[in-house]
Amino acid sequence: MNIWRGLILFLPFFCFRTQMLAAPVSQVRIQDVSTDKARYVPGEPVSIRVVLQASGDSVRQSDTLRVTFLHLGEQVGPILSQRVRISGSNPSRAEIHWQPPRRDFTGYFVDVRLTDASGRDLDRSQTAVDVSSEWNRFPRYGYLAHYSRAEGSRPELWIDELNEFHIDGLQFYDFQNRHEQPLAGTIAHPEPRWLDIAGREIERDVLDKYLAAARQLNITTMAYNSAYSAFVDSFTNGSGVCLRWATWNTPGGPRTLDAAKSFNLPANGSWKTSRLIFMNESNTAWQNYLFGHMAQLFRVYPFDGWQIDTYGARGAYAYDGSYVNFVSGFRSFVDRASDTLHRRVVLNTVGTLGEEHTARSKADFVYSELWDKNETYDSILTTADQVHKANPDAGLVFAAYLHRSDGKSPAQSTTRYFNTPSVLLADATISAAGASHIELGDGDRMLSSEYFPDDTKFLVSPELHGALRHYYDFLTAYENILRDHVTPLPLSVELNGLHSSADGAPNTVWYIGRKKGDRIIIHLINLLGSNSDRWRDMQADRPDAPLQQNLRIRVYMKKSVLSANWASPDRDGGSFHEIHGASGTDLGGHYVDLVIPMLKYWDVIVLKTSSELKAM
């Protein structure tokens, strides 16, 4: 039924409860809801894990869990019910088992309600399910960077904590022995412990436990190593690395080790090498050498693939003086690595250099580290659109370090906590762009810089932790309208009484138009209250976005609207809600008017349209 009318009839403001707002009279709440795996292959059963808590020492035996599964607001299958016994002295646990449809690459929203004997809701919570045979369509990438008990590594616990965010892939950062010889020891006799490039101890049994725990949860494991670097002593220690495979900054001049192009490491500290020599990435002999040593690593440690790092260098000169174009060589390097090693491959396009090449390669998805030329919110959308134009099938992950210092002066933040508005606005932008953000790792930590082991400099507050659970549920549940062949759609939008922009201007509500099939998706991102259009927040002091209620929005459309829905990870756990409005015509053309209940950081409006065009 068409909900639109010629007369504007706005509904009153919706009154929703969030996961945080349990009915106070019930004295019982849902403490947590999670899934038993990060991703499910079609046909695999799902277990929804629920933790319940009652106050005092009372025992409740007549309450019921009711679990509803939805895809884009449409109920999937029957509501599942299970009677639960809740003891106030200790958390009670329950599991609900669900067999999802066999449809591949599909996200589901899971609504969990606790009701009493009369059917009254006592509390409500949410989670999400991703049914995908491969991780590369919807990568939700995390990381690990600590591999010893001395550094507090707790493999099973940390993997379980990341599973709560549906992290379906992990980058194992800086675990390797050396860049040119990643395996410590031999295939027959691997070392039980070794030092990484920074002199940190790596314990083999800890690494093994990470890999085993991730495999149990369908989390893809990627071994970190560079494409074109070697320790400076590898040319003289009998390793077999040849100076002819290196590069230099000029086409002429001495071809010596001292003159070779390199990345110089700090003189202080316990670094295992003073320089990383830049090798000729396109040299077949170097590739054969490196691929051979990666193959040895994979024979000992069953990683699913190789996370290839690069250093943002555009080019150099080979031993014979010919130009080496690192960027244009990415695709051939990735393709040959994939064909040779028969492993998944992901390559870091630093500063987005070479995105289009890797988008067309055999890489599982495009992984881009955002730097100086991609510092604005709007530049994230531009970069993502370039990738999807090069290959509409390409998945996309951004590495964006929010609180990294500019290197000229230390961050002056008065707190060691991540700034919640900065994190959520950046994640909203990246998700609206059809990508995800590598940020979560090592259990409950987050990245603030490109050196992943420094992830203890800033802490995640309980407030941010809870908000991010909703954001990752949202990213998973609505993956099919956020990331799955969604294309840009220019729109004309007016927000009554608020400054708005189509380009992420400061102190505006930023609207972003997207399209998929007969659905138009409109993202609203709240940049009000901030004078900066940059997502990087070096001082960790971005002001909070002011809450907006009852937003009146007019969208000029060429098609008639059959239905409208609204959802936000900031409200009601991300539930999908129908909204009503009206259509009309003015000097700007045909429009639809809506009232959106609230906007904190990020709202998503989904309009289902007819096939016929309306006259403008």
C-alpha positions as CSV (number, residue, x, y, z in Angstrom):
1,M,0.0,0.0,0.0
2,N,1.3,3.4,-0.9
3,I,1.8,5.4,2.3
4,W,2.2,8.8,0.7
5,R,-0.5,11.4,0.6
6,G,-0.9,14.7,-1.0
7,L,-1.6,16.3,2.4
8,I,1.4,16.4,4.7
9,L,0.6,14.3,7.8
10,F,3.6,13.9,10.2
11,L,3.6,11.4,12.9
12,P,4.5,12.4,16.5
13,F,8.1,11.7,17.6
14,F,8.6,8.0,18.0
15,C,9.4,6.8,21.5
16,F,12.0,4.0,21.4
17,R,13.9,2.2,24.1
18,T,17.6,1.3,23.6
19,Q,19.5,-1.6,24.9
20,M,20.6,0.6,27.8
21,L,17.0,1.4,29.0
22,A,15.5,-1.6,30.7
23,A,12.2,-1.2,32.5
24,P,13.3,-0.2,36.1
25,V,10.4,-2.1,37.8
26,S,11.5,-5.5,36.4
27,Q,14.8,-5.7,38.3
28,V,16.1,-8.0,35.5
29,R,18.0,-7.2,32.4
30,I,19.8,-8.6,29.3
31,Q,23.4,-8.1,30.1
32,D,24.8,-9.2,26.7
33,V,23.9,-10.8,23.4
34,S,26.4,-12.2,21.0
35,T,26.8,-14.9,18.3
36,D,29.0,-18.0,18.5
37,K,30.8,-17.1,15.2
38,A,31.9,-14.0,13.4
39,R,30.6,-15.3,10.0
40,Y,28.5,-18.3,8.9
41,V,28.7,-20.2,5.7
42,P,25.4,-21.0,4.1
43,G,23.8,-24.0,5.8
44,E,25.7,-23.5,9.1
45,P,23.6,-23.2,12.2
46,V,23.7,-20.0,14.3
47,S,23.8,-19.8,18.1
48,I,22.6,-16.6,19.8
49,R,24.2,-16.4,23.2
50,V,22.3,-14.4,25.9
51,V,23.6,-13.4,29.3
52,L,20.9,-12.4,31.8
53,Q,21.1,-10.7,35.2
54,A,18.6,-10.1,38.0
55,S,19.1,-7.9,41.0
56,G,19.2,-9.4,44.5
57,D,19.1,-13.1,45.2
58,S,15.7,-13.8,43.8
59,V,15.1,-16.6,41.2
60,R,12.8,-16.0,38.2
61,Q,11.5,-19.0,36.3
62,S,8.6,-17.7,34.3
63,D,10.4,-15.3,31.9
64,T,10.9,-16.0,28.2
65,L,13.4,-15.0,25.6
66,R,11.8,-14.1,22.2
67,V,14.2,-13.8,19.3
68,T,13.3,-12.3,16.0
69,F,15.4,-12.4,12.9
70,L,15.0,-9.7,10.2
71,H,16.5,-8.8,6.9
72,L,16.1,-5.1,6.1
73,G,13.1,-4.9,8.4
74,E,11.4,-8.0,7.1
75,Q,10.9,-10.8,9.5
76,V,12.7,-14.0,8.5
77,G,11.1,-17.2,9.8
78,P,9.2,-17.6,13.0
79,I,10.0,-15.9,16.3
80,L,12.0,-18.3,18.5
81,S,11.0,-18.6,22.1
82,Q,12.8,-20.1,25.1
83,R,11.8,-20.2,28.8
84,V,14.8,-19.1,31.0
85,R,15.7,-19.4,34.6
86,I,17.3,-16.2,36.0
87,S,19.2,-16.2,39.3
88,G,20.1,-12.8,40.8
89,S,23.3,-14.1,42.4
90,N,25.1,-15.0,39.2
91,P,24.6,-14.2,35.5
92,S,22.4,-16.7,33.8
93,R,23.2,-17.9,30.3
94,A,21.0,-19.1,27.5
95,E,21.5,-20.1,23.8
96,I,19.0,-19.8,21.0
97,H,19.7,-21.9,17.9
98,W,18.6,-20.7,14.5
99,Q,19.0,-22.2,11.0
100,P,19.2,-19.2,8.6
101,P,18.2,-19.4,5.0
102,R,20.9,-20.7,2.6
103,R,21.1,-17.3,0.8
104,D,24.7,-16.3,0.5
105,F,26.2,-12.9,1.4
106,T,23.3,-11.7,3.5
107,G,23.1,-9.8,6.8
108,Y,20.4,-10.3,9.4
109,F,19.4,-8.1,12.4
110,V,18.6,-10.0,15.5
111,D,16.2,-8.6,18.1
112,V,16.1,-10.2,21.5
113,R,13.4,-9.5,24.0
114,L,12.9,-10.7,27.5
115,T,9.3,-11.0,28.6
116,D,7.5,-11.9,31.8
117,A,4.6,-14.4,32.2
118,S,2.1,-11.8,31.0
119,G,4.0,-11.1,27.8
120,R,5.3,-7.7,29.1
121,D,8.7,-6.7,27.8
122,L,11.3,-6.5,30.6
123,D,14.3,-5.7,28.5
124,R,15.6,-5.8,24.9
125,S,18.9,-6.1,23.1
126,Q,20.3,-6.8,19.6
127,T,23.0,-8.5,17.6
128,A,23.6,-9.4,14.0
129,V,24.4,-12.4,11.7
130,D,26.4,-12.4,8.5
131,V,25.8,-15.5,6.3
132,S,28.7,-15.4,3.7
133,S,30.7,-18.1,2.2
134,E,33.7,-15.8,1.9
135,W,35.0,-12.9,4.0
136,N,36.1,-10.7,1.1
137,R,32.6,-9.4,0.2
138,F,32.1,-7.9,3.7
139,P,35.4,-7.7,5.4
140,R,35.3,-6.5,9.0
141,Y,39.1,-6.4,9.6
142,G,40.8,-6.4,13.0
143,Y,44.3,-7.0,14.2
144,L,46.6,-8.7,16.7
145,A,50.0,-7.2,17.7
146,H,51.1,-8.8,21.0
147,Y,52.2,-12.5,21.1
148,S,53.7,-13.1,24.5
149,R,52.5,-13.7,28.0
150,A,54.8,-10.9,29.2
151,E,52.8,-8.5,27.1
152,G,49.5,-9.8,28.5
153,S,48.4,-11.9,25.5
154,R,45.3,-13.9,26.2
155,P,44.5,-15.7,22.8
156,E,41.1,-17.3,23.5
157,L,39.7,-14.3,25.5
158,W,41.0,-11.7,22.9
159,I,39.5,-13.7,20.0
160,D,36.2,-14.0,21.8
161,E,36.1,-10.3,22.5
162,L,36.7,-9.5,18.8
163,N,34.0,-12.0,17.8
164,E,31.5,-9.9,19.7
165,F,32.1,-7.2,17.1
166,H,31.7,-9.8,14.2
167,I,35.3,-9.2,13.2
168,D,35.8,-11.8,10.4
169,G,39.4,-11.2,9.6
170,L,42.6,-10.6,11.6
171,Q,45.9,-9.0,10.5
172,F,48.7,-10.6,12.5
173,Y,50.9,-7.5,12.7
174,D,54.7,-7.8,13.3
175,F,54.9,-11.4,14.5
176,Q,57.5,-12.5,11.9
177,N,61.2,-13.1,12.6
178,R,62.6,-11.0,9.8
179,H,61.0,-9.4,6.7
180,E,63.1,-11.5,4.2
181,Q,63.0,-14.6,6.4
182,P,59.7,-14.5,8.3
183,L,59.9,-18.0,9.8
184,A,62.1,-18.4,12.9
185,G,63.9,-21.7,12.6
186,T,63.2,-24.3,10.0
187,I,60.1,-26.1,8.8
188,A,61.3,-29.2,10.7
189,H,62.4,-27.3,13.8
190,P,60.6,-24.0,14.2
191,E,61.8,-21.9,17.1
192,P,59.6,-21.9,20.2
193,R,60.2,-18.1,20.6
194,W,62.0,-15.3,18.8
195,L,62.2,-11.5,18.6
196,D,60.3,-9.4,16.2
197,I,61.8,-6.4,14.4
198,A,61.4,-4.2,17.5
199,G,63.0,-6.7,19.8
200,R,59.7,-7.9,21.3
201,E,59.4,-11.6,22.3
202,I,57.1,-13.7,20.2
203,E,56.0,-17.1,21.6
204,R,55.1,-19.8,19.2
205,D,52.4,-21.4,21.4
206,V,50.6,-18.1,21.8
207,L,50.6,-17.6,18.0
208,D,49.3,-21.2,17.6
209,K,46.5,-20.5,20.0
210,Y,45.4,-17.3,18.2
211,L,45.2,-19.2,14.9
212,A,43.2,-22.1,16.4
213,A,40.8,-19.8,18.2
214,A,40.2,-17.7,15.1
215,R,39.6,-20.8,12.9
216,Q,36.9,-22.0,15.3
217,L,35.0,-18.7,14.8
218,N,35.4,-18.5,11.0
219,I,37.8,-15.6,11.3
220,T,40.2,-15.3,8.4
221,T,43.9,-15.1,9.5
222,M,46.4,-12.9,7.6
223,A,50.2,-13.0,8.1
224,Y,51.7,-9.5,8.0
225,N,54.9,-9.0,6.0
226,S,56.3,-6.4,3.6
227,A,56.4,-6.6,-0.2
228,Y,59.9,-5.1,-0.7
229,S,62.0,-4.8,2.4
230,A,65.0,-6.7,3.8
231,F,67.1,-6.3,6.9
232,V,70.4,-4.5,6.2
233,D,72.5,-7.5,7.3
234,S,70.7,-10.0,5.0
235,F,73.1,-9.1,2.2
236,T,76.1,-10.4,4.2
237,N,74.8,-13.1,6.6
238,G,74.5,-15.9,4.0
239,S,70.7,-15.6,3.7
240,G,71.0,-15.5,-0.1
241,V,69.6,-12.0,-0.6
242,C,71.4,-10.4,-3.5
243,L,72.3,-6.7,-3.7
244,R,71.3,-6.7,-7.4
245,W,67.6,-7.0,-6.2
246,A,67.7,-3.8,-4.3
247,T,66.8,-0.2,-5.4
248,W,68.4,3.2,-5.3
249,N,67.2,6.8,-5.4
250,T,69.0,7.8,-8.6
251,P,69.4,6.1,-12.0
252,G,73.2,6.5,-11.7
253,G,75.7,6.5,-8.9
254,P,77.3,3.8,-6.8
255,R,75.3,0.6,-6.5
256,T,76.5,-0.1,-2.9
257,L,74.6,-1.2,0.2
258,D,75.2,2.2,1.9
259,A,73.6,4.0,-1.0
260,A,70.6,1.7,-1.4
261,K,67.1,3.2,-0.9
262,S,65.9,2.3,2.6
263,F,63.6,3.1,5.5
264,N,65.8,4.1,8.4
265,L,64.7,3.0,11.9
266,P,65.3,5.0,15.1
267,A,68.8,4.7,16.5
268,N,67.4,4.3,20.0
269,G,65.5,1.2,21.1
270,S,66.0,-2.5,20.5
271,W,65.4,-2.7,16.7
272,K,66.9,-5.8,15.1
273,T,68.0,-3.8,12.1
274,S,69.0,-0.2,11.5
275,R,67.6,-0.1,8.0
276,L,65.0,-1.8,5.8
277,I,66.4,-1.9,2.3
278,F,63.8,-1.3,-0.4
279,M,63.9,-4.3,-2.8
280,N,62.9,-4.3,-6.5
281,E,59.3,-5.5,-6.1
282,S,59.1,-6.4,-9.8
283,N,62.3,-8.4,-9.9
284,T,61.4,-12.0,-10.4
285,A,64.4,-13.3,-8.5
286,W,63.4,-11.2,-5.4
287,Q,59.8,-12.4,-5.8
288,N,60.9,-16.1,-6.0
289,Y,63.1,-15.6,-2.9
290,L,60.4,-13.9,-0.8
291,F,57.5,-16.2,-1.9
292,G,59.6,-19.2,-1.1
293,H,60.2,-18.0,2.4
294,M,56.5,-17.1,2.8
295,A,55.7,-20.6,1.7
296,Q,57.9,-22.0,4.5
297,L,56.0,-19.8,7.0
298,F,52.7,-21.2,5.8
299,R,53.8,-24.8,6.1
300,V,54.4,-24.2,9.8
301,Y,51.6,-21.8,10.7
302,P,48.3,-22.3,8.9
303,F,47.5,-18.7,8.1
304,D,44.8,-18.2,5.5
305,G,46.7,-15.5,3.6
306,W,49.3,-12.7,3.4
307,Q,48.7,-9.1,4.5
308,I,51.3,-7.3,2.3
309,D,52.6,-4.0,3.5
310,T,54.1,-1.2,1.4
311,Y,55.7,2.1,2.4
312,G,54.1,4.7,0.1
313,A,57.1,4.9,-2.2
314,R,56.1,5.7,-5.8
315,G,59.3,4.5,-7.3
316,A,63.1,4.0,-7.3
317,Y,65.8,2.8,-9.7
318,A,67.0,-0.8,-10.2
319,Y,70.6,-2.0,-10.2
320,D,70.8,-1.4,-13.9
321,G,69.4,2.1,-13.7
322,S,65.9,1.3,-15.0
323,Y,62.9,2.9,-13.3
324,V,61.0,0.7,-10.8
325,N,57.4,1.8,-10.4
326,F,56.3,0.4,-7.1
327,V,52.6,1.5,-7.6
328,S,52.1,0.0,-11.1
329,G,53.8,-3.1,-9.9
330,F,51.2,-3.9,-7.2
331,R,48.8,-5.8,-9.4
332,S,51.4,-8.2,-10.9
333,F,53.0,-8.7,-7.4
334,V,49.6,-9.5,-5.9
335,D,48.6,-11.8,-8.7
336,R,51.8,-13.7,-8.7
337,A,51.8,-14.1,-5.0
338,S,48.3,-15.5,-5.1
339,D,49.1,-17.9,-7.9
340,T,52.4,-19.0,-6.3
341,L,51.3,-19.4,-2.7
342,H,47.6,-20.4,-3.2
343,R,46.7,-18.1,-0.3
344,R,44.5,-15.1,0.2
345,V,46.3,-11.8,-0.5
346,V,45.6,-8.2,0.8
347,L,48.0,-5.3,0.0
348,N,48.2,-2.0,1.7
349,T,47.9,0.9,-0.8
350,V,49.5,3.6,1.4
351,G,47.9,7.0,0.9
352,T,45.5,5.3,-1.5
353,L,48.4,5.0,-4.1
354,G,47.6,2.1,-6.4
355,E,44.0,1.5,-5.3
356,E,42.8,1.0,-8.9
357,H,45.5,-1.5,-9.6
358,T,44.7,-3.6,-6.5
359,A,41.0,-3.3,-7.1
360,R,41.5,-5.2,-10.4
361,S,44.0,-7.7,-9.0
362,K,43.5,-11.0,-7.2
363,A,43.6,-9.3,-3.8
364,D,40.7,-10.3,-1.6
365,F,39.8,-6.6,-1.3
366,V,41.3,-3.1,-1.4
367,Y,43.1,-2.0,1.8
368,S,43.9,1.7,1.9
369,E,45.8,3.6,4.6
370,L,44.6,7.2,4.7
371,W,47.1,10.0,5.0
372,D,47.6,13.7,4.2
373,K,45.6,13.8,0.9
374,N,42.7,12.0,2.4
375,E,42.2,13.9,5.7
376,T,38.6,15.2,5.1
377,Y,35.4,13.4,5.7
378,D,34.4,13.9,2.1
379,S,37.7,12.6,0.7
380,I,36.8,9.2,2.2
381,L,33.7,9.0,0.0
382,T,35.8,10.2,-3.0
383,T,38.4,7.5,-2.4
384,A,35.8,4.8,-2.0
385,D,33.9,5.8,-5.1
386,Q,37.2,5.6,-7.1
387,V,37.7,2.0,-5.9
388,H,34.2,0.9,-6.7
389,K,34.3,2.5,-10.1
390,A,37.5,0.5,-10.9
391,N,35.8,-2.7,-9.7
392,P,32.2,-2.7,-8.3
393,D,32.8,-6.1,-6.8
394,A,35.8,-5.0,-4.7
395,G,35.5,-5.0,-0.9
396,L,37.1,-2.1,0.8
397,V,38.9,-1.5,4.2
398,F,40.3,1.8,5.4
399,A,43.1,2.2,7.9
400,A,42.6,5.6,9.4
401,Y,44.5,6.5,12.7
402,L,42.3,9.1,14.5
403,H,44.6,10.3,17.2
404,R,47.9,10.1,15.6
405,S,50.2,13.0,16.2
406,D,51.4,15.1,13.2
407,G,55.0,14.2,14.2
408,K,55.8,17.9,14.8
409,S,54.5,18.0,18.4
410,P,53.0,15.4,20.7
411,A,49.3,15.2,21.1
412,Q,48.1,17.6,23.8
413,S,45.0,15.6,24.8
414,T,44.1,15.8,28.5
415,T,42.7,12.3,28.4
416,R,44.0,8.9,27.4
417,Y,40.6,7.8,26.2
418,F,39.6,7.7,22.6
419,N,37.3,10.6,21.7
420,T,33.9,9.0,21.2
421,P,32.5,11.6,18.7
422,S,35.7,11.3,16.6
423,V,35.5,7.5,16.4
424,L,31.8,7.3,15.7
425,L,31.7,10.0,13.1
426,A,34.7,8.4,11.3
427,D,33.1,5.0,11.4
428,A,29.8,6.4,10.2
429,T,31.5,8.0,7.2
430,I,33.5,4.9,6.3
431,S,30.4,2.7,6.5
432,A,28.4,5.2,4.4
433,A,31.2,5.0,1.8
434,G,30.7,1.3,1.5
435,A,33.8,0.3,3.5
436,S,34.9,-0.8,7.0
437,H,37.5,0.5,9.3
438,I,40.4,-1.5,10.7
439,E,40.6,-0.3,14.2
440,L,39.7,-3.0,16.8
441,G,42.2,-5.6,18.0
442,D,44.1,-7.2,20.9
443,G,40.8,-8.0,22.7
444,D,39.3,-4.6,23.6
445,R,41.9,-2.2,22.2
446,M,42.0,0.2,19.3
447,L,44.5,1.7,16.9
448,S,45.7,5.3,17.3
449,S,48.7,5.0,15.0
450,E,50.3,3.0,12.2
451,Y,52.5,1.0,14.6
452,F,50.0,-1.4,15.9
453,P,51.8,-2.5,19.1
454,D,51.3,1.1,20.4
455,D,47.6,0.3,21.0
456,T,47.9,1.0,24.7
457,K,48.4,4.7,24.3
458,F,44.6,5.4,24.3
459,L,41.9,3.4,26.0
460,V,38.4,2.6,25.0
461,S,35.9,3.9,27.4
462,P,32.9,1.8,28.5
463,E,30.7,4.3,26.7
464,L,32.6,3.9,23.4
465,H,32.8,0.2,23.7
466,G,29.0,-0.1,24.0
467,A,28.4,2.3,21.1
468,L,30.9,0.4,18.9
469,R,29.0,-2.9,19.6
470,H,25.9,-1.2,18.0
471,Y,28.0,0.2,15.1
472,Y,29.4,-3.2,14.2
473,D,26.0,-4.9,14.6
474,F,24.7,-2.2,12.3
475,L,27.5,-2.7,9.7
476,T,26.8,-6.5,9.8
477,A,23.0,-6.5,9.8
478,Y,22.7,-3.9,7.0
479,E,25.7,-4.9,4.9
480,N,23.4,-5.4,1.9
481,I,22.5,-1.7,1.7
482,L,25.8,-0.3,3.0
483,R,28.4,-2.2,1.0
484,D,26.9,-4.5,-1.6
485,H,27.1,-2.9,-5.1
486,V,25.7,0.3,-3.8
487,T,26.3,3.3,-6.1
488,P,26.4,7.0,-5.6
489,L,23.2,9.0,-6.2
490,P,23.3,12.8,-6.3
491,L,20.3,14.2,-4.3
492,S,18.8,17.5,-3.5
493,V,17.9,17.5,0.2
494,E,16.6,20.2,2.6
495,L,16.6,20.0,6.4
496,N,14.2,22.4,7.9
497,G,16.0,24.8,10.4
498,L,19.5,23.1,10.1
499,H,22.5,23.9,8.0
500,S,23.1,21.0,5.6
501,S,25.7,20.0,3.0
502,A,26.4,17.5,0.4
503,D,30.2,17.6,0.9
504,G,30.8,17.2,4.6
505,A,31.3,20.8,5.4
506,P,31.9,21.7,9.0
507,N,28.9,22.6,11.2
508,T,26.4,20.9,8.9
509,V,24.3,17.8,8.7
510,W,25.9,16.0,5.9
511,Y,23.6,14.1,3.5
512,I,24.9,11.3,1.3
513,G,22.8,9.7,-1.5
514,R,23.2,6.1,-2.5
515,K,21.2,3.7,-4.7
516,K,20.8,-0.1,-4.9
517,G,18.1,-1.6,-7.1
518,D,14.7,0.0,-6.2
519,R,16.1,1.4,-2.9
520,I,17.4,4.9,-2.3
521,I,19.6,5.1,0.8
522,I,20.2,8.5,2.4
523,H,22.9,8.8,5.1
524,L,22.7,11.7,7.6
525,I,25.9,12.4,9.4
526,N,25.9,15.0,12.2
527,L,28.9,17.4,11.8
528,L,27.2,20.1,13.8
529,G,29.1,21.6,16.6
530,S,32.5,21.2,15.0
531,N,34.5,23.7,12.9
532,S,36.7,21.0,11.3
533,D,36.0,18.9,8.2
534,R,38.9,16.5,9.1
535,W,38.3,13.1,10.6
536,R,41.8,13.0,12.2
537,D,41.6,14.4,15.7
538,M,45.2,14.7,16.9
539,Q,44.2,16.4,20.2
540,A,41.3,13.9,20.9
541,D,39.0,16.8,21.6
542,R,36.4,16.9,18.9
543,P,33.2,18.3,20.5
544,D,30.2,16.1,20.8
545,A,27.5,16.3,18.1
546,P,24.3,17.9,19.5
547,L,21.3,15.7,19.5
548,Q,18.6,16.6,16.9
549,Q,15.0,15.5,17.3
550,N,12.1,15.5,14.9
551,L,14.2,16.4,11.9
552,R,12.0,17.5,9.0
553,I,13.7,16.5,5.8
554,R,12.6,17.2,2.2
555,V,14.1,15.0,-0.5
556,Y,13.6,15.9,-4.2
557,M,12.9,12.7,-6.1
558,K,12.3,11.5,-9.7
559,K,10.5,8.4,-8.6
560,S,7.5,7.9,-6.4
561,V,8.1,6.3,-2.9
562,L,6.3,3.2,-1.9
563,S,7.7,2.9,1.6
564,A,10.2,4.6,3.9
565,N,12.3,3.2,6.8
566,W,14.8,4.7,9.2
567,A,17.5,3.1,11.4
568,S,20.4,4.4,13.4
569,P,23.1,2.5,15.4
570,D,22.7,5.4,17.9
571,R,19.1,4.5,18.8
572,D,17.2,1.4,19.7
573,G,20.1,-0.8,18.8
574,G,19.8,-0.1,15.1
575,S,16.3,-1.4,14.7
576,F,14.6,-0.8,11.3
577,H,11.4,1.4,11.7
578,E,8.8,2.5,9.2
579,I,8.2,6.2,8.9
580,H,5.4,8.1,7.2
581,G,5.3,11.3,5.3
582,A,3.9,13.1,2.3
583,S,4.7,13.9,-1.3
584,G,4.2,17.1,-3.2
585,T,5.5,19.5,-5.8
586,D,7.1,22.9,-5.6
587,L,9.4,25.1,-7.7
588,G,12.2,22.6,-7.0
589,G,10.2,19.7,-8.4
590,H,8.6,16.6,-7.0
591,Y,9.5,15.9,-3.4
592,V,8.8,13.7,-0.4
593,D,8.7,15.0,3.2
594,L,9.8,12.9,6.2
595,V,10.1,13.4,9.9
596,I,13.2,11.6,11.3
597,P,12.8,10.9,15.1
598,M,16.4,11.8,16.0
599,L,19.9,12.2,14.8
600,K,22.9,11.8,17.1
601,Y,25.8,10.9,14.9
602,W,24.5,8.8,12.0
603,D,21.1,8.0,10.6
604,V,20.2,5.9,7.5
605,I,16.9,6.4,5.6
606,V,15.8,3.7,3.1
607,L,13.2,4.6,0.5
608,K,11.7,1.9,-1.6
609,T,10.8,3.4,-5.0
610,S,8.5,2.6,-7.9
611,S,10.0,1.7,-11.3
612,E,8.2,4.6,-13.2
613,L,9.7,8.1,-13.3
614,K,7.8,11.0,-11.9
615,A,7.6,14.2,-13.9
616,M,9.9,17.0,-12.5
